[in-house]
Amino acid sequence: MTEEEIRIANKTYRSKGSSVFNSEGKIRSIVARYIESDVDKTKKILDYGCGTYFVQGNYLNNLGFNVDGWDIGNNKPVNCVKELENKYDVVYASNVLNTMSSKSMLEESLQQIEKCLLNEGLLITNYPKTPRKLNLSSNDIVKLIEQYFVVMKKYDNGLIVCQKKNML
């Protein structure tokens, strides 16, 4: 990833917690809500692109999940993992793929996620309609993801659940 690509992605980051929760105190993120309802709390999870405030990871950790955070550039929170050396059962990238400003950056991110997932691990991501830094449709993103993962389910709200391809 180039410095300019990292700068663009970091500039896109906007969640400081003020609009992250609804009036009942529940998180708005479709990715975090999916994890909360459909992922076992014993799974080791990575928030890929966690942002400076690690809002979703902190929310899930407070519910009893085991979430580490990782981000690029200046968005790293103090308590995030320094390198992507660990293996995880689940990696989620909430509002991350849409901030990629080049296809090579997107592919590099998918490769990084693939490498830190355990065999048959899950990638849970989304591709919101706005903002999108690349002129790629949802179908284009799914085709790119399918180079590295098996897309198990694509929801109307943009949520995409994938499984790492078995490398034999």
For each residue, the residues with C-beta under 8 A, 3 or more apart:
1: 5 6 72 105 108
2: 5 6 102 105
3: 6 7
4: 7 8 101
5: 1 2 8 9 100 101 102 105
6: 1 2 3 9 10 72 73
7: 3 4 10 11 73
8: 4 5 11 12 99 101 133
9: 5 6 12 13 49 72 73 75 99 100 101 105 133
10: 6 7 13 72 73 74 75
11: 7 8
12: 8 9 98 99 131 133
13: 9 10 51 52 75 99
14:
15: 19 20 51 53 55 95
16: 52 53 55
17: 20 21 53 55
18:
19: 15 28
20: 15 17 27 28 29 55 56 59
21: 17 25 26 27 28
22: 25 26 27 28
23:
24:
25: 21 22
26: 21 22 33
27: 20 21 22 32 33 36 55 56 59
28: 19 20 21 22 33
29: 20 32 33 56 94 95
30: 33 34 94 126 155 157 158 159
31: 34 35 56 92 93 94 95 124 125 126 159
32: 27 29 35 36 56 59 60 92 94
33: 26 27 28 29 30 36 37
34: 30 31 37 38 39 124 159 161
35: 31 32 38 39 45 60 65 90 92 124
36: 27 32 33 39 60 63
37: 33 34
38: 34 35
39: 34 35 36 43 45 65 90 122 124
40: 43
41: 63 64 65 66
42: 66
43: 39 40 65 66 88 89 90
44: 66 68 86 87 88 89 90
45: 35 39 60 65 66 67 68 88 89 90 91 92
46: 67 68 69 70 81 84 86 88 90 91 92 116
47: 50 54 56 57 60 67 68 69 70 92 94
48: 70 91 92 93 96 109 112 113
49: 9 70 71 72 75 93 94 95 96 99
50: 47 54 56 57 69 70 71 75 77 80
51: 13 15 54 55 71 75 77
52: 13 16 71 74 75 76 77
53: 15 16 17 58 77
54: 47 50 51 57 58 69 77 79 80
55: 15 16 17 20 27 51 58 59
56: 20 27 29 31 32 47 50 59 60 67 92 94
57: 47 50 54 60 61 67 68 69
58: 53 54 55 61 62
59: 20 27 32 55 56 62 63
60: 32 35 36 45 47 56 57 63 65 67
61: 57 58 64 65 66 67
62: 58 59
63: 36 41 59 60
64: 41 61
65: 35 39 41 43 45 60 61
66: 41 42 43 44 45 61
67: 45 46 47 56 57 60 61
68: 44 45 46 47 57 80 81 86 88
69: 46 47 50 54 57 77 79 80 81
70: 46 47 48 49 50 76 80 81 84
71: 49 50 51 52 75 76 77 80
72: 1 6 9 10 49 75 76
73: 6 7 9 10 76
74: 10 52
75: 9 10 13 49 50 51 52 71 72
76: 52 70 71 72 73 80
77: 50 51 52 53 54 69 71 80
78:
79: 54 69
80: 50 54 68 69 70 71 76 77
81: 46 68 69 70 84 85 86
82:
83:
84: 46 70 81 112 115 116
85: 81 116
86: 44 46 68 81 116
87: 44 116 117 118 121
88: 43 44 45 46 68 91 116 117 118 121
89: 43 44 45 117 118 121 122
90: 35 39 43 44 45 46 117 121 122 123 124
91: 45 46 48 88 113 116 117 121 122 123 124
92: 31 32 35 45 46 47 48 56 123 124 125
93: 31 48 49 96 97 109 113 123 124 125 126
94: 29 30 31 32 47 49 56 125 126
95: 15 29 31 49 98 99 126 128
96: 48 49 93 99 100 109 125
97: 93 100 106 109 125 126 127 141
98: 12 95 127 128 130 131 132 133
99: 8 9 12 13 49 95 96 131 133
100: 5 9 96 97 103 105 106 109 133 134
101: 4 5 8 9 105 133 134
102: 2 5 105 106 134
103: 100 106 107 134 136 144
104: 107 108
105: 1 2 5 9 100 101 102 108 109
106: 97 100 102 103 109 110 134 144
107: 103 104 110 111 144 147
108: 1 104 105 111 112
109: 48 93 96 97 100 105 106 112 113
110: 106 107 113 114 144 145 147 148 149
111: 107 108 114 115 148
112: 48 84 108 109 115 116
113: 48 91 93 109 110 116 117 123 148
114: 110 111 117 123 148 149 164
115: 84 111 112
116: 46 84 85 86 87 88 91 112 113
117: 87 88 89 90 91 113 114 121 122 123 164
118: 87 88 89 121 164
119: 164 166 167
120: 163 164 166
121: 87 88 89 90 91 117 118 163 164
122: 39 89 90 91 117 161 162 163 164
123: 90 91 92 93 113 114 117 145 149 160 161 162 163 164
124: 31 34 35 39 90 91 92 93 159 160 161 162
125: 31 92 93 94 96 97 145 159 160 162
126: 30 31 93 94 95 97 157 158 159 160
127: 97 98 132 138 141 158 160
128: 95 98 131 132 158
129: 132 158
130: 98
131: 12 98 99 128
132: 98 127 128 129 135 136
133: 8 9 12 98 99 100 101
134: 100 101 102 103 106
135: 132
136: 103 132 140 141 144
137: 140 141
138: 127 141 142 154 158
139: 142 143
140: 136 137 143 144
141: 97 127 136 137 138 144 145 160
142: 138 139 145 146 151 154 160
143: 139 140 146 147
144: 103 106 107 110 136 140 141 147
145: 110 123 125 141 142 148 149 151 160 162
146: 142 143 149 150 151
147: 107 110 143 144
148: 110 111 113 114 145 164 165
149: 110 114 123 145 146 162 163 164 165
150: 146 162 163 164 165
151: 142 145 146 154 160 161 162
152: 161 162 163
153: 159 160 161
154: 138 142 151 159 160 161
155: 30 158 159 160 161
156:
157: 30 126
158: 30 126 127 128 129 138 155
159: 30 31 34 124 125 126 153 154 155
160: 123 124 125 126 127 141 142 145 151 153 154 155
161: 34 122 123 124 151 152 153 154 155
162: 122 123 124 125 145 149 150 151 152
163: 120 121 122 123 149 150 152
164: 114 117 118 119 120 121 122 123 148 149 150
165: 148 149 150
166: 119 120
167: 119
168:
